[in-house]
Structure formats: structure tokens, C-alpha cells
């Protein structure tokens, strides 16, 4: 069965002879489930399947309508006649929508929604920036971080894993989100059906008016809701979050701040557009109004509006504001009695934790105690569900769902496995070292201890391997123009260097201090080496990601996409405080600010898309990245044993 509203079928052409079907027996009880099966996913879209779904939906609707009428009739028969005036027996508190109204309502709303004017946006964020900020150009390939022009070694591991890949793995999708018109229409139909069925409207009332509107006449709520739907939602989002969002206009409207900032990015807006300022102002007004009311100040709906505002504020990169909102969320949750007391069958707690972890990751901040010590329920792997694997989350020995994505080459796969191994090795080593120091706090750990030598040997091997990897800009190699590989390579250089030096990602991203880039430069011509060390790694990472399909968040590699974007967003932090309402003083500063904002948006969008479909894998990955950042930010650099 489906909640999708039935469509109007065209009348069939008259036929010469029609054979009558035998009369069906009256149905007793509620309609039974009808399963639609197919041997290929495309068969679910054919007309027979659609007709079957629409028919079953109408049967369910008519059954509920008949039951409601029957109950009303029974109640009237059993009620004493003298106690019920004739005028009230015909009245209804909730009107029943007949078939013609339902079809007409759905058609009117869908038609008006599709006729909403589209604002002009640029195809990519790079085009948006350079169109609005002329006077510069994207870095030339020669200035991208590259090493030698030696082809990387072929990976036997890659082909061995392909042979081990389960036969049904190819049919499973990690990410049900699609950046397509068809997917947009599917989500619109789900949303409109929910609006039409949850709004108590009489016959002849336009359901278009049931959708909430902003107080400001300059804000087009329909357009922003649709953009939010298109850019951030999947069917899982609508399943888990939409029922609560439709419970109050403030919740649905506040979610559009994310769509507004997403549009700011694609319009080349260097700060916040007037549209975003207006949406934010109304959202803050709703929050303040709710916090002043004892009835709503600690309600789930209030928390959801604050979460929407927090996610929208990430575009501004104002870390002080982000921390204020996060602290307010923590106080609200604590007053409720902890994360376990939040509603939505766990969805509110999952989203709250994920958004707050995300803010801490990209701001390189220590999580607040309430979130730091909170643990999600134990993760139980389900073999039939594809999961978002990455260097941060890989419960199996191989990345079976990453490797099946067409964007994952053998060199990318080998690199990601190395980063997964590095993550686990680093956390385990740090845990062992803490255990040794806890046993005898006065004992000094010699750099020649066997377990330290083994750790250093593995780190040195990974460091040398990373330094030797060629750039995708280098012509004539298997990795040439492989931009997913290039984005992963640059993220790995930042990530591994931070672990080696035990410094934050934002420090490791400084090319002149990055040990892996220094190794690469030593193998190059002095002029090329100097150019390499003057490169901003985060800008090179952003430009590589711009050459990939950011709209799809890399499909089955969406977990990897989040790792790359989150590491990049954290690495793009600078000591300069960004003021949203002031233009940067130089073109270089403007571009650095733009890169950070875009990487922040890439990572934020990925986490919002993923967390509703895969809450526990996402939370586990985020907590592991938080742990890595805690370890690299808490100790002074240690020289490797030679």
C-alpha cells in the first residue's frame, strides 16, 4: 500500500465488445495487503504497477470512508431521539472527502506547485562565485597538489573484493536520495498527499491555502518548501520527520532556512541574502515566542525549530552563534530529562545528536558533555541493508558497498581502505598508550618500545604511499581526471598528516607544514615543489569536489562523501573571524571564505540526507571522527622513531 494520492486516469476508448467479469463477493473486513513484485526495479514504474497501487489506495480510502459513515450511522441509531436535535445529526466536525474532491484537490495543488516560478541559479558553486566575483580564476591544474608522474601500483585487493561481492549487493542502494526531476516529483506527491489528508478542509476549499505562509510577503513559502524537498529530503526524511513538521506551521517553515542558504550558495551570495535574513528572523521570533510560553518551551516542536535554525546557521560559519544555539539545545534536552526522553520514536534524539556532532566536527570543537557521553543504541548489522561505509564506518573487513559504486576506482578503493586502517590503528594505539600511562603515571615511555616501533613503521609506510600518489591533473595515467579519487587523495593528505603530527585538520591543511606534501615536494623539481607548497589544500579539495557530482552526494559512496567534506570543512577554518554582513577585504580572503562555506554546505547536506535513512551508522561515524579530533587536538606533536 502507499500514501501516494491517486491520479486521474484518462477515459478508455470505447470497445466493440466488453466481456463482463464475474461479480466479486462483498469484501468483509479491511482490505488486505497487496504486494507488487518485480524482477527489475524499472518494472515498478510501469503502468500496470502504478494502476495496481492506485487501485489499492482507493480501496483503502473507500473502506475507511465507509467505516466512518457506518460508525456515524450506528451512533445515530443508538442515540435517544429526544436528546439529539435534528439539526445536529447532519453536522460533521471533520468532513469526509469524496473521490471527486480528492482528485481535484490533489490536481490543483500539484499544478499550482509545479507552476511556481524558479529563481535563476548557477549550475555549480564555482560558477556562482566567479560570476559574482570577477577578477580571478580557478587554480590551474599545474598549481594543484601533485606529486610525481609515476602511475600508482595496481591493486590486487580491489579485484579480489569484486570477486567476493555478494550477488545481491548490486541491487541494494546505500542512498535512496536522487538529484532528479522524477525523484522531486515523487517527494512532492508524498508531501501533497500528506497535506491533503491531514488538513480538515471542506468541499470547494483550495488545499493550496492549507500550506503555511510566512508573515513577510517577500517570502514564497511554496518555492522554499519545494527547494528544501529537492535538496535535502529522501523518502526516509518524509517518513520520519514530515508527520511532526505538519503538526505546526512553524516547524515546516523553519526547515526552509536550509533551502534558502543552499540557494545563497548557488546564487553566489557572499554572505546571507535578504531572503535568508527574513527566514531566520521569523524563525528566531517563533523560537522566542515558544520559549516564553510554559506550554511549548520544552516541547519537541520547539527543539525541532532550533535544530533547523542551527543547520541553517552553518552557512554563515559564525562559530560563536553556532555554539550559542548548541548550548541552548543542550539545556532544553537536559530539562527534558536527557536524550532518551525525546519523542518521535527516537528520531528527535538521533537528529539532535547528529546535527550537534556535525557542528562540533566542522568547528573543531569539543562536544558538550550531554552529547559527548550520550551513546546511541547498539548497532546491529542487517545483511539486507546497504550501509554508508567510509574510513569512519566499516563494520565488515571490506567496503563492499563502496566498491560497487561506478565512481570508485581501484586506486580510490585502496586509498579508502588505507584511511580506514589508519583510523582504527590510530585510535587503538592512543588507547594502548593511555593504558600504559594510567598504570604508572610517572613512568616514561621510551620511543623504542616494540608497540611504538610497530605503529611508527605502519604510519611511515602509509605516509610514503600517500606522498607517491599522483594527482588527477597529471596526464596520461589511470587516475587522470578521476575527481572522486582526487578529492579522496587530498582529504587523505590532510587527515593522515593531522594524525601524524597530532594537530587539528586546520593546521595540517597548511601546505608548508604538511609532512606528506613536504615529502612530495622533495621528489619534484624545485620550482614545482615551491608551487606545490604554496597551494591551499582546502581550495584544491573544493575544486576537485566541484568536478564531481555533488548533487548525488556520490550515491553509494555517500558515507565517503561526508568524510571528505567534513574533513575539508574543518580544515578550512581560519584564525580570521568571518562576519556574515561584511565583504572580505581581499579577493584571496573572499575565495577562502567561499571555499569554507561551500565545504560546510556539502557536508551539512550529506549528513541531513543520510541521517534519516541510516541514523546509527551516521552517529557511529561521527563519534569516531569526534574521537580522532579529540586525540589529534589534545597532544603535542611526537616525532616518529627512525
PLY file of the C-alpha trace (Angstrom):
ply
format ascii 1.0
element vertex 642
property float x
property float y
property float z
element edge 641
property int vertex1
property int vertex2
end_header
0.00 0.00 0.00
1.08 3.58 -0.43
0.11 7.02 0.79
0.60 8.49 -2.64
-2.52 10.26 -3.81
-4.29 8.57 -6.72
-4.01 10.19 -10.10
-6.84 10.88 -12.52
-6.97 8.26 -15.19
-7.95 9.19 -18.75
-11.11 7.57 -20.09
-10.53 4.44 -22.13
-11.64 4.41 -25.75
-14.99 2.59 -26.30
-14.66 -1.02 -27.48
-17.00 -3.08 -29.61
-17.40 -5.91 -27.13
-16.68 -6.00 -23.46
-16.73 -9.28 -21.60
-18.29 -8.87 -18.18
-16.21 -10.02 -15.27
-17.94 -12.19 -12.68
-19.32 -10.19 -9.78
-16.91 -10.16 -6.85
-18.10 -11.26 -3.47
-18.57 -8.48 -0.94
-15.36 -7.80 0.98
-15.60 -8.49 4.69
-13.16 -6.60 6.93
-10.38 -4.23 5.97
-8.64 -4.59 2.60
-5.72 -6.98 2.53
-2.17 -6.04 1.67
-1.31 -6.40 -1.98
2.32 -6.95 -2.87
3.84 -5.64 -6.07
6.75 -7.78 -7.22
9.26 -7.29 -9.98
12.46 -8.78 -11.29
13.89 -5.39 -12.20
13.49 -2.04 -10.33
12.29 -0.33 -13.51
9.20 -2.57 -13.55
7.85 -0.73 -10.51
7.36 2.30 -12.77
5.31 0.62 -15.49
1.63 1.39 -15.90
0.35 -1.94 -14.53
2.24 -1.47 -11.26
1.09 2.14 -10.93
-2.51 1.16 -11.67
-2.36 -1.58 -9.06
-1.03 0.81 -6.41
-3.66 3.44 -7.22
-6.42 0.86 -7.13
-5.31 -0.46 -3.76
-5.04 3.09 -2.36
-8.59 3.85 -3.50
-9.89 0.61 -1.97
-8.30 1.57 1.34
-9.68 5.11 1.13
-13.22 3.92 0.33
-13.09 1.36 3.11
-12.13 3.99 5.69
-14.79 6.36 4.35
-17.46 3.65 4.54
-16.38 2.70 8.06
-16.60 6.30 9.21
-20.08 6.66 7.68
-21.19 3.37 9.22
-19.97 4.36 12.67
-21.77 7.69 12.36
-24.97 5.92 11.31
-24.73 3.39 14.16
-24.16 6.17 16.66
-27.26 8.00 15.46
-29.43 4.85 15.67
-28.38 4.03 19.23
-28.66 7.61 20.47
-32.06 8.53 22.02
-34.05 10.60 19.55
-35.15 13.19 22.06
-31.58 14.08 23.09
-30.32 14.80 19.56
-31.89 17.70 17.73
-32.40 17.04 14.01
-30.15 19.98 13.10
-27.06 18.45 14.71
-27.33 14.94 13.33
-26.43 16.12 9.85
-23.46 18.19 11.00
-19.88 16.91 10.76
-16.84 18.06 12.71
-14.45 16.52 10.15
-15.88 16.43 6.63
-15.40 13.34 4.51
-13.71 13.99 1.17
-15.41 12.19 -1.66
-13.44 10.84 -4.64
-14.02 13.85 -6.89
-12.85 16.30 -4.22
-9.72 14.25 -3.51
-8.77 14.07 -7.18
-9.46 17.77 -7.71
-7.59 18.83 -4.58
-4.54 16.80 -5.49
-4.55 18.06 -9.07
-4.96 21.73 -8.11
-2.20 21.60 -5.53
0.21 19.70 -7.77
-0.50 22.05 -10.66
0.00 25.20 -8.61
3.15 23.79 -7.02
4.70 22.98 -10.39
3.79 26.43 -11.72
5.77 28.23 -9.00
8.42 30.44 -10.69
12.02 29.25 -10.47
14.73 31.68 -9.40
17.83 31.81 -11.58
20.77 29.97 -10.02
24.15 28.93 -11.35
24.83 25.33 -12.30
27.75 25.00 -9.88
29.05 26.84 -6.85
32.32 27.62 -8.65
30.43 29.27 -11.50
28.35 31.17 -8.95
31.41 32.56 -7.17
33.43 33.55 -10.23
30.38 35.11 -11.90
29.60 37.26 -8.88
33.25 37.91 -8.00
35.12 38.60 -11.26
38.81 39.35 -11.20
40.23 35.92 -10.53
40.12 32.42 -11.85
40.10 28.88 -10.59
43.56 27.46 -9.93
45.25 25.97 -12.95
45.98 22.25 -12.95
49.70 22.98 -12.65
49.14 24.52 -9.21
47.06 21.64 -7.88
48.78 19.48 -5.25
50.54 16.85 -7.32
53.49 14.59 -6.84
55.49 12.56 -9.31
54.06 11.44 -12.64
54.53 7.77 -11.79
51.44 5.62 -12.18
50.19 4.14 -8.89
50.59 0.43 -8.32
47.71 -1.74 -9.42
45.58 -3.09 -6.58
45.07 -6.84 -6.43
42.89 -6.29 -3.36
40.32 -4.40 -5.42
39.74 -7.28 -7.84
39.70 -9.87 -5.08
36.94 -7.96 -3.29
34.95 -7.66 -6.52
35.03 -11.44 -6.81
33.80 -11.75 -3.21
30.99 -9.23 -3.69
27.61 -10.78 -2.77
25.44 -11.37 -5.82
22.55 -9.29 -4.48
24.74 -6.38 -3.34
24.44 -4.62 -6.70
20.66 -4.34 -6.30
20.90 -2.60 -2.91
21.23 1.16 -2.75
23.00 2.89 0.11
21.31 6.20 -0.54
17.69 6.44 -1.66
18.09 10.13 -2.43
18.27 11.16 -6.09
19.01 14.55 -7.56
16.48 14.19 -10.36
13.18 15.61 -11.54
11.47 12.23 -11.13
12.60 11.99 -7.51
11.46 15.55 -6.90
8.01 14.74 -8.26
7.81 11.59 -6.10
8.56 13.55 -2.93
6.10 16.27 -3.94
3.33 13.72 -4.34
4.07 12.26 -0.92
4.09 15.70 0.68
0.94 16.90 -1.08
-0.91 13.71 -0.19
0.03 14.22 3.46
-1.10 17.85 3.37
-4.39 17.00 1.66
-5.25 14.21 4.09
-4.16 15.94 7.31
-5.89 19.27 6.60
-9.57 19.39 7.54
-10.90 21.26 4.53
-14.43 21.36 3.25
-15.56 20.84 -0.32
-14.58 23.68 -2.61
-11.74 24.93 -0.39
-8.41 25.19 -2.16
-5.87 22.96 -0.36
-3.17 25.34 -1.55
-4.24 27.65 1.28
-3.62 24.88 3.84
0.13 25.20 3.38
1.66 27.60 5.91
2.80 31.03 4.83
5.46 33.39 6.17
4.41 36.71 7.66
6.69 38.53 5.23
5.08 38.92 1.79
8.57 38.78 0.24
8.97 35.11 1.18
7.49 32.45 -1.09
6.91 29.52 1.24
5.82 27.16 -1.53
9.00 27.74 -3.50
11.23 27.33 -0.44
9.45 24.19 0.75
9.89 22.63 -2.66
13.59 23.59 -2.79
14.11 22.09 0.65
12.33 18.96 -0.51
14.51 18.70 -3.61
17.89 19.40 -2.00
17.67 17.72 1.41
14.88 15.14 1.53
14.57 11.46 0.80
11.55 9.20 1.33
13.00 8.32 4.76
13.05 12.01 5.68
9.36 12.34 4.90
8.56 9.13 6.77
10.35 10.11 9.99
10.24 13.91 10.06
7.25 15.06 8.00
4.45 13.98 10.41
5.91 16.20 13.12
6.62 19.01 10.67
2.98 19.11 9.61
1.85 19.31 13.23
2.59 23.04 13.35
3.32 25.65 10.64
6.43 26.91 12.45
8.20 23.56 12.08
7.67 23.22 8.34
8.50 26.86 7.59
11.64 26.89 9.77
13.09 23.99 7.76
13.25 26.22 4.69
16.20 28.17 6.10
18.37 25.30 4.84
16.89 25.67 1.36
17.44 29.43 1.47
21.14 29.11 2.35
21.50 26.38 -0.29
20.11 28.87 -2.81
22.51 31.51 -1.48
25.38 29.20 -2.37
24.11 28.59 -5.89
23.41 32.30 -6.38
26.99 33.23 -5.46
25.88 35.17 -2.37
28.98 36.08 -0.35
27.00 36.25 2.89
23.31 35.89 3.59
20.67 37.02 1.13
17.75 39.18 2.20
15.58 36.07 1.83
17.73 34.15 4.32
17.76 37.05 6.78
13.95 37.21 6.67
13.51 33.46 7.15
16.00 33.47 10.01
14.29 36.46 11.66
10.88 34.78 11.60
12.38 31.51 12.91
14.07 33.30 15.81
10.80 35.07 16.57
8.95 31.75 16.73
11.62 30.28 19.00
11.48 33.23 21.40
7.69 33.10 21.43
7.76 29.40 22.26
10.45 29.72 24.93
8.33 32.34 26.72
5.34 30.01 26.85
5.33 27.32 29.57
3.24 25.12 27.27
5.80 25.00 24.46
9.21 26.00 25.84
10.42 22.39 26.27
8.33 20.78 23.56
9.79 18.59 20.80
8.44 21.04 18.23
10.47 23.88 19.78
13.60 21.74 19.68
12.98 20.91 16.02
12.74 24.59 15.07
16.02 25.31 16.88
17.66 22.38 15.07
16.50 23.77 11.72
17.93 27.16 12.63
21.23 25.59 13.73
21.55 23.69 10.45
20.80 26.87 8.50
23.32 28.90 10.51
26.17 26.65 9.34
26.34 28.60 6.06
27.34 31.73 8.00
30.33 29.92 9.60
29.82 32.05 12.72
31.15 29.64 15.34
30.06 31.76 18.29
26.45 31.78 17.09
26.57 28.04 16.41
27.81 27.36 19.94
25.07 29.52 21.45
22.39 27.52 19.63
24.04 24.21 20.54
24.22 25.19 24.21
20.56 26.15 24.16
19.68 22.76 22.68
21.69 21.00 25.40
19.87 22.92 28.15
16.49 22.12 26.63
17.32 18.40 26.35
18.69 18.32 29.90
15.48 19.92 31.20
13.50 17.19 29.43
15.48 14.57 31.34
18.02 13.56 28.71
18.11 12.32 25.14
16.07 9.23 25.96
13.07 11.38 26.89
12.74 12.99 23.46
9.90 11.87 21.19
9.46 10.78 17.62
10.34 7.14 18.36
13.97 8.15 18.78
14.13 10.29 15.64
14.35 13.61 17.53
17.25 12.35 19.67
19.07 10.95 16.63
18.76 14.18 14.65
19.69 16.31 17.66
22.87 14.32 18.31
23.85 14.15 14.65
23.46 17.89 14.00
25.35 18.81 17.18
28.18 16.35 16.43
28.37 17.78 12.93
28.71 21.33 14.25
31.48 20.23 16.61
33.32 18.40 13.81
33.37 21.25 11.30
34.21 23.79 14.03
36.89 21.53 15.58
35.16 21.97 18.95
34.83 19.65 21.93
31.25 18.32 22.19
29.19 19.46 25.14
29.11 16.86 27.96
25.48 15.92 27.32
26.30 14.83 23.76
29.84 13.61 24.44
28.70 10.96 26.92
25.49 10.00 25.14
25.63 6.68 23.31
23.13 5.60 20.65
21.59 2.13 20.93
23.92 -0.72 19.90
24.17 -1.08 16.15
23.03 -4.43 14.80
24.09 -5.04 11.22
21.34 -6.14 8.86
22.80 -8.04 5.87
19.95 -6.98 3.59
20.51 -3.24 4.15
23.21 -1.33 2.27
25.15 0.94 4.62
27.17 4.18 4.11
30.71 2.85 4.51
33.70 5.15 4.87
37.06 5.33 6.66
34.96 6.12 9.75
32.42 3.29 9.49
33.27 -0.10 8.03
31.84 -2.97 10.09
32.97 -5.57 7.55
36.53 -6.40 6.54
35.96 -4.80 3.12
33.96 -1.83 1.84
31.51 -3.92 -0.15
29.02 -1.11 -0.85
31.66 1.47 -1.71
33.42 -0.77 -4.21
30.26 -1.42 -6.23
29.76 2.27 -6.99
30.93 3.19 -10.52
32.78 6.20 -9.09
35.09 4.03 -7.00
38.21 3.09 -8.96
40.73 0.55 -7.74
43.05 3.38 -6.65
40.28 5.15 -4.75
39.29 1.90 -3.05
42.86 1.16 -1.98
43.22 4.69 -0.61
39.98 4.49 1.38
40.97 1.14 2.88
44.28 2.67 3.97
42.44 5.54 5.66
40.08 3.09 7.39
43.09 1.12 8.64
44.84 4.33 9.72
41.79 5.45 11.70
41.48 2.17 13.58
45.25 1.92 14.12
45.48 5.46 15.50
42.55 5.10 17.91
43.77 1.69 19.13
47.33 2.97 19.56
46.16 6.02 21.51
44.04 3.80 23.74
47.00 1.49 24.41
49.25 4.45 25.17
46.71 5.88 27.62
46.51 2.49 29.33
50.29 2.34 29.76
50.40 5.85 31.20
47.49 5.12 33.54
49.30 2.12 35.04
52.27 4.23 36.13
51.84 7.96 35.64
55.49 8.60 36.49
56.83 6.08 34.01
58.39 7.43 30.85
57.50 5.67 27.62
60.57 5.01 25.52
60.21 5.70 21.77
61.90 2.32 21.19
59.10 0.31 22.81
58.13 -2.54 20.42
54.48 -1.49 20.06
55.56 2.08 19.29
58.05 0.90 16.69
55.38 -1.22 15.02
52.95 1.71 14.98
55.59 4.04 13.56
56.53 1.56 10.85
52.92 1.30 9.67
52.47 5.07 9.76
55.67 5.63 7.78
54.51 3.14 5.15
51.16 4.93 4.72
52.90 8.31 4.65
55.27 7.24 1.88
52.42 5.71 -0.11
50.33 8.88 0.10
53.27 11.06 -0.89
53.83 8.97 -4.02
50.23 9.08 -5.28
49.84 11.17 -8.45
47.30 13.94 -8.86
44.31 13.53 -11.15
45.67 16.55 -13.03
48.74 14.55 -14.10
48.09 13.47 -17.71
48.48 10.00 -19.16
47.80 7.98 -16.00
44.90 5.71 -14.94
43.99 8.33 -12.33
43.89 11.24 -14.79
40.64 13.25 -14.46
39.32 10.91 -11.74
37.99 13.67 -9.49
36.50 11.43 -6.80
39.95 9.88 -6.45
41.49 13.37 -6.34
39.09 14.60 -3.65
39.75 11.49 -1.55
43.51 11.86 -2.07
43.58 15.47 -0.86
41.30 14.71 2.10
43.59 11.78 2.98
46.67 14.04 2.87
45.03 16.42 5.37
43.63 13.61 7.53
46.80 11.50 7.69
49.08 14.50 8.27
46.91 15.63 11.19
47.24 12.17 12.73
51.00 12.00 12.13
51.64 15.43 13.70
48.75 15.26 16.19
47.46 18.66 15.15
43.95 19.82 14.09
42.90 19.44 10.46
43.06 23.23 10.02
46.78 23.15 10.89
47.54 20.10 8.76
45.91 21.85 5.78
48.69 24.45 5.72
50.81 23.18 2.84
54.09 24.45 4.27
53.55 22.43 7.46
52.14 19.30 5.88
54.70 16.45 6.11
53.21 14.47 3.23
53.35 17.46 0.88
56.91 18.15 2.05
57.78 14.56 1.12
56.17 15.02 -2.30
57.94 18.34 -2.90
61.31 16.75 -2.16
60.76 14.38 -5.10
59.96 17.19 -7.53
61.74 19.92 -9.44
62.48 22.82 -7.01
60.19 25.21 -8.90
57.33 22.70 -8.98
57.97 21.86 -5.34
57.73 25.52 -4.33
54.47 25.88 -6.26
53.12 22.75 -4.56
53.89 24.09 -1.09
52.10 27.38 -1.84
48.85 25.57 -2.61
45.88 25.83 -0.26
44.83 22.24 0.27
41.24 23.12 1.09
40.88 25.11 -2.12
42.31 22.21 -4.12
39.88 19.87 -2.35
36.90 22.13 -3.09
37.86 22.42 -6.76
38.19 18.64 -7.06
34.78 18.12 -5.44
33.27 20.67 -7.81
34.29 18.44 -10.71
32.27 15.54 -9.23
28.51 15.08 -8.99
27.87 16.86 -5.69
24.13 16.73 -6.34
24.04 12.96 -5.77
26.41 13.09 -2.77
28.26 10.30 -4.62
25.40 7.77 -4.43
26.69 4.54 -2.82
29.82 6.42 -1.73
27.77 8.94 0.27
29.49 7.94 3.52
32.84 8.67 1.88
31.45 11.97 0.58
30.63 13.06 4.13
34.10 12.11 5.37
35.77 14.11 2.58
33.52 17.17 3.01
33.63 17.17 6.82
37.43 16.89 6.93
37.62 19.67 4.33
35.18 21.93 6.18
37.12 21.54 9.43
40.43 22.08 7.62
39.12 25.27 6.01
38.83 27.02 9.38
40.99 30.12 9.74
42.01 32.35 12.60
40.12 35.21 10.94
36.57 35.67 12.23
34.10 35.71 9.37
31.50 38.47 9.52
28.42 37.47 7.56
27.41 41.03 6.76
30.78 42.40 5.63
32.55 41.73 2.36
36.06 40.24 2.68
38.90 42.73 2.36
40.67 40.90 -0.49
39.86 38.54 -3.32
42.00 35.85 -1.72
40.14 36.15 1.58
36.81 36.14 -0.26
37.69 32.88 -2.02
38.96 31.22 1.18
35.70 32.19 2.91
33.68 30.89 -0.03
35.53 27.57 -0.01
34.85 27.06 3.68
31.17 27.91 3.29
30.73 25.52 0.37
32.56 22.65 2.07
30.39 23.30 5.13
27.25 23.14 2.98
28.41 19.98 1.17
28.96 18.20 4.50
25.74 19.52 6.06
23.61 18.46 3.13
25.17 14.98 3.13
24.52 14.43 6.82
20.89 15.60 6.56
20.25 13.28 3.61
21.88 10.28 5.31
20.82 10.55 8.94
17.15 9.69 8.44
17.87 6.55 6.42
20.98 5.42 8.33
20.88 7.06 11.80
23.12 4.63 13.67
25.88 4.23 11.04
25.97 8.03 10.74
26.18 8.56 14.51
28.90 5.91 14.88
30.94 7.53 12.09
30.53 10.99 13.61
31.52 9.85 17.10
34.63 8.19 15.65
35.60 11.40 13.85
35.00 13.36 17.07
37.33 10.89 18.82
40.03 11.36 16.18
39.77 15.15 16.53
39.96 14.86 20.30
43.17 12.82 20.04
44.90 14.99 17.45
43.99 18.19 19.27
44.91 17.11 22.77
48.56 16.07 22.48
51.70 17.80 21.34
53.37 16.54 18.15
55.53 13.45 18.63
58.42 12.67 16.33
58.34 9.26 14.71
61.10 6.85 15.70
63.68 6.38 12.96
0 1
1 2
2 3
3 4
4 5
5 6
6 7
7 8
8 9
9 10
10 11
11 12
12 13
13 14
14 15
15 16
16 17
17 18
18 19
19 20
20 21
21 22
22 23
23 24
24 25
25 26
26 27
27 28
28 29
29 30
30 31
31 32
32 33
33 34
34 35
35 36
36 37
37 38
38 39
39 40
40 41
41 42
42 43
43 44
44 45
45 46
46 47
47 48
48 49
49 50
50 51
51 52
52 53
53 54
54 55
55 56
56 57
57 58
58 59
59 60
60 61
61 62
62 63
63 64
64 65
65 66
66 67
67 68
68 69
69 70
70 71
71 72
72 73
73 74
74 75
75 76
76 77
77 78
78 79
79 80
80 81
81 82
82 83
83 84
84 85
85 86
86 87
87 88
88 89
89 90
90 91
91 92
92 93
93 94
94 95
95 96
96 97
97 98
98 99
99 100
100 101
101 102
102 103
103 104
104 105
105 106
106 107
107 108
108 109
109 110
110 111
111 112
112 113
113 114
114 115
115 116
116 117
117 118
118 119
119 120
120 121
121 122
122 123
123 124
124 125
125 126
126 127
127 128
128 129
129 130
130 131
131 132
132 133
133 134
134 135
135 136
136 137
137 138
138 139
139 140
140 141
141 142
142 143
143 144
144 145
145 146
146 147
147 148
148 149
149 150
150 151
151 152
152 153
153 154
154 155
155 156
156 157
157 158
158 159
159 160
160 161
161 162
162 163
163 164
164 165
165 166
166 167
167 168
168 169
169 170
170 171
171 172
172 173
173 174
174 175
175 176
176 177
177 178
178 179
179 180
180 181
181 182
182 183
183 184
184 185
185 186
186 187
187 188
188 189
189 190
190 191
191 192
192 193
193 194
194 195
195 196
196 197
197 198
198 199
199 200
200 201
201 202
202 203
203 204
204 205
205 206
206 207
207 208
208 209
209 210
210 211
211 212
212 213
213 214
214 215
215 216
216 217
217 218
218 219
219 220
220 221
221 222
222 223
223 224
224 225
225 226
226 227
227 228
228 229
229 230
230 231
231 232
232 233
233 234
234 235
235 236
236 237
237 238
238 239
239 240
240 241
241 242
242 243
243 244
244 245
245 246
246 247
247 248
248 249
249 250
250 251
251 252
252 253
253 254
254 255
255 256
256 257
257 258
258 259
259 260
260 261
261 262
262 263
263 264
264 265
265 266
266 267
267 268
268 269
269 270
270 271
271 272
272 273
273 274
274 275
275 276
276 277
277 278
278 279
279 280
280 281
281 282
282 283
283 284
284 285
285 286
286 287
287 288
288 289
289 290
290 291
291 292
292 293
293 294
294 295
295 296
296 297
297 298
298 299
299 300
300 301
301 302
302 303
303 304
304 305
305 306
306 307
307 308
308 309
309 310
310 311
311 312
312 313
313 314
314 315
315 316
316 317
317 318
318 319
319 320
320 321
321 322
322 323
323 324
324 325
325 326
326 327
327 328
328 329
329 330
330 331
331 332
332 333
333 334
334 335
335 336
336 337
337 338
338 339
339 340
340 341
341 342
342 343
343 344
344 345
345 346
346 347
347 348
348 349
349 350
350 351
351 352
352 353
353 354
354 355
355 356
356 357
357 358
358 359
359 360
360 361
361 362
362 363
363 364
364 365
365 366
366 367
367 368
368 369
369 370
370 371
371 372
372 373
373 374
374 375
375 376
376 377
377 378
378 379
379 380
380 381
381 382
382 383
383 384
384 385
385 386
386 387
387 388
388 389
389 390
390 391
391 392
392 393
393 394
394 395
395 396
396 397
397 398
398 399
399 400
400 401
401 402
402 403
403 404
404 405
405 406
406 407
407 408
408 409
409 410
410 411
411 412
412 413
413 414
414 415
415 416
416 417
417 418
418 419
419 420
420 421
421 422
422 423
423 424
424 425
425 426
426 427
427 428
428 429
429 430
430 431
431 432
432 433
433 434
434 435
435 436
436 437
437 438
438 439
439 440
440 441
441 442
442 443
443 444
444 445
445 446
446 447
447 448
448 449
449 450
450 451
451 452
452 453
453 454
454 455
455 456
456 457
457 458
458 459
459 460
460 461
461 462
462 463
463 464
464 465
465 466
466 467
467 468
468 469
469 470
470 471
471 472
472 473
473 474
474 475
475 476
476 477
477 478
478 479
479 480
480 481
481 482
482 483
483 484
484 485
485 486
486 487
487 488
488 489
489 490
490 491
491 492
492 493
493 494
494 495
495 496
496 497
497 498
498 499
499 500
500 501
501 502
502 503
503 504
504 505
505 506
506 507
507 508
508 509
509 510
510 511
511 512
512 513
513 514
514 515
515 516
516 517
517 518
518 519
519 520
520 521
521 522
522 523
523 524
524 525
525 526
526 527
527 528
528 529
529 530
530 531
531 532
532 533
533 534
534 535
535 536
536 537
537 538
538 539
539 540
540 541
541 542
542 543
543 544
544 545
545 546
546 547
547 548
548 549
549 550
550 551
551 552
552 553
553 554
554 555
555 556
556 557
557 558
558 559
559 560
560 561
561 562
562 563
563 564
564 565
565 566
566 567
567 568
568 569
569 570
570 571
571 572
572 573
573 574
574 575
575 576
576 577
577 578
578 579
579 580
580 581
581 582
582 583
583 584
584 585
585 586
586 587
587 588
588 589
589 590
590 591
591 592
592 593
593 594
594 595
595 596
596 597
597 598
598 599
599 600
600 601
601 602
602 603
603 604
604 605
605 606
606 607
607 608
608 609
609 610
610 611
611 612
612 613
613 614
614 615
615 616
616 617
617 618
618 619
619 620
620 621
621 622
622 623
623 624
624 625
625 626
626 627
627 628
628 629
629 630
630 631
631 632
632 633
633 634
634 635
635 636
636 637
637 638
638 639
639 640
640 641
